[in-house]
Amino acid sequence: MIEQDVYCADIASQINAAIGLLKSVNHKLLEHHLKCCGPRFLGSQDQVEVDQFVKELIRTRDITKKS
């Protein structure tokens, strides 16, 4: 788009739309992960496994949080 001399604000708008879609898909993936994998890991008797899952969720949430 830059090489085609498209107006900068239009390019920024397209970038923001793509970012919004990616965040939305990532949020849905996290929700699915919680529903399908959460019970198995959070119900584990292995505390290390539980702790790893919780850290993973925190890390993932930091990536997906909305500005």
Biotite code that builds the C-alpha atoms (Angstrom):
import biotite.structure as struc

atoms = struc.array([
    struc.Atom([0.000, 0.000, 0.000], chain_id="A", res_id=1, res_name="MET", atom_name="CA", element="C"),
    struc.Atom([2.875, 2.351, 0.759], chain_id="A", res_id=2, res_name="ILE", atom_name="CA", element="C"),
    struc.Atom([4.466, 1.564, -2.596], chain_id="A", res_id=3, res_name="GLU", atom_name="CA", element="C"),
    struc.Atom([1.109, 2.315, -4.222], chain_id="A", res_id=4, res_name="GLN", atom_name="CA", element="C"),
    struc.Atom([1.079, 5.722, -2.479], chain_id="A", res_id=5, res_name="ASP", atom_name="CA", element="C"),
    struc.Atom([-2.092, 4.971, -0.504], chain_id="A", res_id=6, res_name="VAL", atom_name="CA", element="C"),
    struc.Atom([-3.026, 7.676, 2.004], chain_id="A", res_id=7, res_name="TYR", atom_name="CA", element="C"),
    struc.Atom([-1.234, 6.996, 5.323], chain_id="A", res_id=8, res_name="CYS", atom_name="CA", element="C"),
    struc.Atom([-4.379, 7.236, 7.463], chain_id="A", res_id=9, res_name="ALA", atom_name="CA", element="C"),
    struc.Atom([-6.054, 4.598, 5.265], chain_id="A", res_id=10, res_name="ASP", atom_name="CA", element="C"),
    struc.Atom([-3.105, 2.261, 5.752], chain_id="A", res_id=11, res_name="ILE", atom_name="CA", element="C"),
    struc.Atom([-3.225, 2.832, 9.516], chain_id="A", res_id=12, res_name="ALA", atom_name="CA", element="C"),
    struc.Atom([-6.940, 2.067, 9.471], chain_id="A", res_id=13, res_name="SER", atom_name="CA", element="C"),
    struc.Atom([-6.316, -1.238, 7.691], chain_id="A", res_id=14, res_name="GLN", atom_name="CA", element="C"),
    struc.Atom([-3.581, -2.151, 10.173], chain_id="A", res_id=15, res_name="ILE", atom_name="CA", element="C"),
    struc.Atom([-5.856, -1.385, 13.127], chain_id="A", res_id=16, res_name="ASN", atom_name="CA", element="C"),
    struc.Atom([-8.630, -3.504, 11.615], chain_id="A", res_id=17, res_name="ALA", atom_name="CA", element="C"),
    struc.Atom([-6.243, -6.448, 11.214], chain_id="A", res_id=18, res_name="ALA", atom_name="CA", element="C"),
    struc.Atom([-4.975, -6.050, 14.782], chain_id="A", res_id=19, res_name="ILE", atom_name="CA", element="C"),
    struc.Atom([-8.561, -5.998, 16.071], chain_id="A", res_id=20, res_name="GLY", atom_name="CA", element="C"),
    struc.Atom([-9.417, -9.200, 14.209], chain_id="A", res_id=21, res_name="LEU", atom_name="CA", element="C"),
    struc.Atom([-6.303, -10.972, 15.487], chain_id="A", res_id=22, res_name="LEU", atom_name="CA", element="C"),
    struc.Atom([-7.039, -9.934, 19.075], chain_id="A", res_id=23, res_name="LYS", atom_name="CA", element="C"),
    struc.Atom([-10.603, -11.186, 18.719], chain_id="A", res_id=24, res_name="SER", atom_name="CA", element="C"),
    struc.Atom([-9.494, -14.578, 17.389], chain_id="A", res_id=25, res_name="VAL", atom_name="CA", element="C"),
    struc.Atom([-6.850, -14.848, 20.099], chain_id="A", res_id=26, res_name="ASN", atom_name="CA", element="C"),
    struc.Atom([-9.470, -14.082, 22.758], chain_id="A", res_id=27, res_name="HIS", atom_name="CA", element="C"),
    struc.Atom([-11.753, -16.829, 21.392], chain_id="A", res_id=28, res_name="LYS", atom_name="CA", element="C"),
    struc.Atom([-8.849, -19.268, 21.310], chain_id="A", res_id=29, res_name="LEU", atom_name="CA", element="C"),
    struc.Atom([-8.031, -18.488, 24.950], chain_id="A", res_id=30, res_name="LEU", atom_name="CA", element="C"),
    struc.Atom([-11.682, -19.031, 25.892], chain_id="A", res_id=31, res_name="GLU", atom_name="CA", element="C"),
    struc.Atom([-11.659, -22.405, 24.119], chain_id="A", res_id=32, res_name="HIS", atom_name="CA", element="C"),
    struc.Atom([-8.368, -23.328, 25.816], chain_id="A", res_id=33, res_name="HIS", atom_name="CA", element="C"),
    struc.Atom([-9.869, -22.583, 29.233], chain_id="A", res_id=34, res_name="LEU", atom_name="CA", element="C"),
    struc.Atom([-12.934, -24.718, 28.517], chain_id="A", res_id=35, res_name="LYS", atom_name="CA", element="C"),
    struc.Atom([-11.163, -27.709, 27.001], chain_id="A", res_id=36, res_name="CYS", atom_name="CA", element="C"),
    struc.Atom([-7.805, -27.803, 28.798], chain_id="A", res_id=37, res_name="CYS", atom_name="CA", element="C"),
    struc.Atom([-8.519, -25.855, 31.984], chain_id="A", res_id=38, res_name="GLY", atom_name="CA", element="C"),
    struc.Atom([-10.415, -28.584, 33.838], chain_id="A", res_id=39, res_name="PRO", atom_name="CA", element="C"),
    struc.Atom([-7.694, -31.149, 33.124], chain_id="A", res_id=40, res_name="ARG", atom_name="CA", element="C"),
    struc.Atom([-4.793, -28.969, 34.241], chain_id="A", res_id=41, res_name="PHE", atom_name="CA", element="C"),
    struc.Atom([-6.481, -27.131, 37.097], chain_id="A", res_id=42, res_name="LEU", atom_name="CA", element="C"),
    struc.Atom([-7.818, -30.420, 38.460], chain_id="A", res_id=43, res_name="GLY", atom_name="CA", element="C"),
    struc.Atom([-4.401, -32.051, 38.325], chain_id="A", res_id=44, res_name="SER", atom_name="CA", element="C"),
    struc.Atom([-2.853, -33.490, 41.469], chain_id="A", res_id=45, res_name="GLN", atom_name="CA", element="C"),
    struc.Atom([0.552, -32.325, 40.160], chain_id="A", res_id=46, res_name="ASP", atom_name="CA", element="C"),
    struc.Atom([1.015, -28.832, 41.592], chain_id="A", res_id=47, res_name="GLN", atom_name="CA", element="C"),
    struc.Atom([3.791, -28.053, 39.114], chain_id="A", res_id=48, res_name="VAL", atom_name="CA", element="C"),
    struc.Atom([1.369, -28.754, 36.253], chain_id="A", res_id=49, res_name="GLU", atom_name="CA", element="C"),
    struc.Atom([-1.281, -26.508, 37.850], chain_id="A", res_id=50, res_name="VAL", atom_name="CA", element="C"),
    struc.Atom([1.268, -23.713, 38.385], chain_id="A", res_id=51, res_name="ASP", atom_name="CA", element="C"),
    struc.Atom([2.494, -23.958, 34.785], chain_id="A", res_id=52, res_name="GLN", atom_name="CA", element="C"),
    struc.Atom([-1.060, -23.715, 33.455], chain_id="A", res_id=53, res_name="PHE", atom_name="CA", element="C"),
    struc.Atom([-1.798, -20.668, 35.620], chain_id="A", res_id=54, res_name="VAL", atom_name="CA", element="C"),
    struc.Atom([1.430, -18.948, 34.472], chain_id="A", res_id=55, res_name="LYS", atom_name="CA", element="C"),
    struc.Atom([0.504, -19.763, 30.880], chain_id="A", res_id=56, res_name="GLU", atom_name="CA", element="C"),
    struc.Atom([-2.922, -18.174, 31.353], chain_id="A", res_id=57, res_name="LEU", atom_name="CA", element="C"),
    struc.Atom([-1.420, -15.032, 32.871], chain_id="A", res_id=58, res_name="ILE", atom_name="CA", element="C"),
    struc.Atom([1.104, -14.738, 30.056], chain_id="A", res_id=59, res_name="ARG", atom_name="CA", element="C"),
    struc.Atom([-1.588, -15.301, 27.438], chain_id="A", res_id=60, res_name="THR", atom_name="CA", element="C"),
    struc.Atom([-3.941, -12.830, 29.084], chain_id="A", res_id=61, res_name="ARG", atom_name="CA", element="C"),
    struc.Atom([-1.227, -10.176, 29.073], chain_id="A", res_id=62, res_name="ASP", atom_name="CA", element="C"),
    struc.Atom([-0.964, -10.658, 25.323], chain_id="A", res_id=63, res_name="ILE", atom_name="CA", element="C"),
    struc.Atom([-4.706, -10.549, 24.660], chain_id="A", res_id=64, res_name="THR", atom_name="CA", element="C"),
    struc.Atom([-5.827, -7.805, 27.019], chain_id="A", res_id=65, res_name="LYS", atom_name="CA", element="C"),
    struc.Atom([-7.625, -4.993, 25.326], chain_id="A", res_id=66, res_name="LYS", atom_name="CA", element="C"),
    struc.Atom([-6.103, -1.535, 25.389], chain_id="A", res_id=67, res_name="SER", atom_name="CA", element="C"),
])
